[in-house]
């Protein structure tokens, strides 16, 4: 295909998508304007990765949880929504919004944990230097493997799978502090 045909095809695609969006906007203006504002918010979040909210995984998790709650609220409670569950039964809509927000929160944490637990392969010279350093520590009488096992046991006792760390720190403050001191 030559360049003119590609440009015409792209222009036709853009115009047809604009007409589909305008048709949806005419059918459901409240729903479409809310979704459009959420898409713009998502664009701003993705475009400015140097912002401080990207420096901590917990802040990103909060963003995705709030985004999911807002999207579920629009989906279930907008008057012209395709799934107006909240208009039919407000309590069922509220429970659905909370469940979707919690599901997003848990999913984002699970993805982050999976990324952290992924095994990293080391270069050969780094691995040999680490091995010689560990051999030196063992020769000095420092039980490195026992210390690592103890640290992992303490972290496993503190880390809850389904409860966020912020809430766990409020509920089990004494237990968390004693494990951190170990």
C-alpha positions as CSV (number, residue, x, y, z in Angstrom):
1,X,0.0,0.0,0.0
2,X,1.3,3.4,-0.8
3,X,1.5,6.3,1.7
4,X,-1.7,8.1,0.5
5,X,-3.8,5.0,1.0
6,X,-2.4,4.4,4.5
7,X,-3.1,8.0,5.5
8,X,-6.7,7.8,4.1
9,X,-7.2,4.5,5.9
10,X,-5.9,6.0,9.2
11,X,-8.1,9.1,8.7
12,X,-11.2,6.9,8.0
13,X,-10.5,4.9,11.2
14,X,-10.1,8.1,13.3
15,X,-13.3,9.6,11.9
16,X,-15.3,6.4,12.4
17,X,-14.0,6.1,16.0
18,X,-15.0,9.7,16.6
19,X,-18.5,9.0,15.3
20,X,-18.9,5.9,17.4
21,X,-17.8,7.9,20.5
22,X,-20.2,10.7,19.7
23,X,-23.0,8.1,19.2
24,X,-22.2,6.6,22.6
25,X,-22.0,10.1,24.1
26,X,-25.4,10.9,22.7
27,X,-26.9,7.7,24.2
28,X,-25.2,7.9,27.6
29,X,-23.7,11.3,28.3
30,X,-23.2,11.0,32.0
31,X,-21.5,7.6,31.7
32,X,-19.3,8.6,28.8
33,X,-18.2,11.9,30.4
34,X,-17.3,10.1,33.6
35,X,-15.4,7.4,31.7
36,X,-13.6,10.0,29.6
37,X,-12.5,11.9,32.7
38,X,-11.2,8.6,34.2
39,X,-9.3,7.9,30.9
40,X,-7.8,11.3,31.1
41,X,-6.8,10.7,34.7
42,X,-5.2,7.4,33.7
43,X,-3.3,9.2,30.9
44,X,-2.0,11.8,33.3
45,X,-0.9,9.0,35.7
46,X,0.9,7.1,32.9
47,X,2.4,10.2,31.3
48,X,4.1,11.6,34.4
49,X,6.0,8.7,35.8
50,X,8.6,11.0,37.3
51,X,6.0,12.3,39.8
52,X,6.3,11.3,43.4
53,X,3.3,9.0,43.3
54,X,5.4,6.5,41.3
55,X,8.2,6.4,43.9
56,X,6.4,4.0,46.3
57,X,4.5,0.9,45.3
58,X,2.0,1.6,48.1
59,X,1.1,4.9,46.5
60,X,0.6,3.3,43.1
61,X,-1.5,0.6,44.7
62,X,-3.7,3.3,46.2
63,X,-4.1,5.0,42.8
64,X,-5.2,1.7,41.2
65,X,-7.6,0.9,44.0
66,X,-9.2,4.4,43.9
67,X,-9.3,4.2,40.1
68,X,-11.1,0.8,40.3
69,X,-13.5,2.1,42.9
70,X,-14.4,5.2,40.8
71,X,-14.8,3.2,37.6
72,X,-17.0,0.7,39.4
73,X,-19.0,3.5,40.9
74,X,-19.6,5.0,37.4
75,X,-20.4,1.6,36.0
76,X,-22.9,0.7,38.7
77,X,-24.4,4.0,39.7
78,X,-24.5,6.3,36.6
79,X,-28.1,6.7,35.4
80,X,-27.3,5.9,31.8
81,X,-24.8,3.2,32.6
82,X,-25.0,-0.1,30.7
83,X,-25.0,-1.9,34.1
84,X,-27.0,0.3,36.5
85,X,-26.9,-2.3,39.3
86,X,-26.8,0.5,42.0
87,X,-30.0,2.1,40.6
88,X,-31.8,-1.2,41.0
89,X,-30.4,-2.2,44.4
90,X,-28.2,0.4,46.1
91,X,-26.8,-2.0,48.7
92,X,-25.9,-4.5,46.0
93,X,-24.2,-1.8,44.0
94,X,-22.3,-0.6,47.1
95,X,-21.1,-4.1,47.9
96,X,-20.0,-4.6,44.3
97,X,-18.0,-1.3,44.3
98,X,-16.3,-2.3,47.5
99,X,-15.5,-5.8,46.2
100,X,-14.1,-4.6,42.9
101,X,-11.9,-2.0,44.7
102,X,-10.6,-4.7,47.1
103,X,-10.1,-7.1,44.2
104,X,-8.0,-4.5,42.4
105,X,-6.0,-3.8,45.6
106,X,-5.3,-7.5,46.1
107,X,-4.4,-8.1,42.4
108,X,-2.0,-5.2,42.4
109,X,-0.3,-6.4,45.5
110,X,-0.1,-9.9,44.1
111,X,1.6,-8.7,40.9
112,X,4.1,-6.6,43.0
113,X,4.9,-9.6,45.2
114,X,5.4,-11.8,42.2
115,X,7.8,-9.3,40.7
116,X,9.7,-9.1,44.0
117,X,10.0,-12.8,44.4
118,X,11.3,-13.4,40.9
119,X,14.7,-15.0,41.0
120,X,17.5,-12.8,39.7
121,X,20.5,-14.3,37.9
122,X,23.9,-12.8,38.8
123,X,26.9,-12.5,36.6
124,X,29.6,-15.0,37.3
125,X,32.2,-12.6,38.8
126,X,29.6,-11.1,41.1
127,X,28.5,-14.5,42.3
128,X,32.0,-15.7,43.0
129,X,32.8,-12.5,44.9
130,X,29.6,-12.9,47.0
131,X,30.6,-16.5,47.6
132,X,34.0,-15.5,48.8
133,X,32.6,-12.8,51.1
134,X,30.1,-15.4,52.5
135,X,33.0,-17.8,53.1
136,X,34.9,-15.1,54.9
137,X,31.9,-14.4,57.2
138,X,31.5,-18.1,57.9
139,X,35.2,-18.3,58.7
140,X,34.8,-15.5,61.1
141,X,32.1,-17.4,62.9
142,X,29.1,-15.4,61.8
143,X,26.2,-17.7,61.0
144,X,25.0,-16.1,57.8
145,X,22.5,-18.8,56.7
146,X,20.9,-18.9,60.1
147,X,20.5,-15.1,60.1
148,X,18.9,-15.2,56.7
149,X,16.5,-17.9,57.8
150,X,15.6,-15.9,60.9
151,X,15.0,-12.8,58.8
152,X,12.8,-14.7,56.4
153,X,10.8,-16.3,59.3
154,X,10.2,-12.8,60.8
155,X,9.1,-11.4,57.5
156,X,6.8,-14.3,56.9
157,X,5.2,-13.8,60.3
158,X,4.6,-10.1,59.7
159,X,3.5,-10.2,56.1
160,X,-0.2,-10.9,55.6
161,X,-1.4,-11.9,52.2
162,X,-4.9,-10.5,52.3
163,X,-4.5,-7.6,54.8
164,X,-2.6,-4.5,53.7
165,X,0.5,-3.7,55.7
166,X,-0.9,-0.3,56.8
167,X,-3.9,-2.0,58.4
168,X,-1.8,-4.8,59.8
169,X,0.6,-2.3,61.4
170,X,-2.4,-0.6,63.2
171,X,-4.0,-3.9,64.3
172,X,-0.9,-5.9,65.3
173,X,1.5,-3.0,66.2
174,X,3.1,-4.7,69.2
175,X,3.6,-8.0,67.3
176,X,5.1,-6.2,64.3
177,X,7.4,-4.1,66.4
178,X,8.7,-7.2,68.3
179,X,9.4,-9.0,65.0
180,X,11.2,-6.0,63.6
181,X,13.4,-5.9,66.7
182,X,14.3,-9.5,66.3
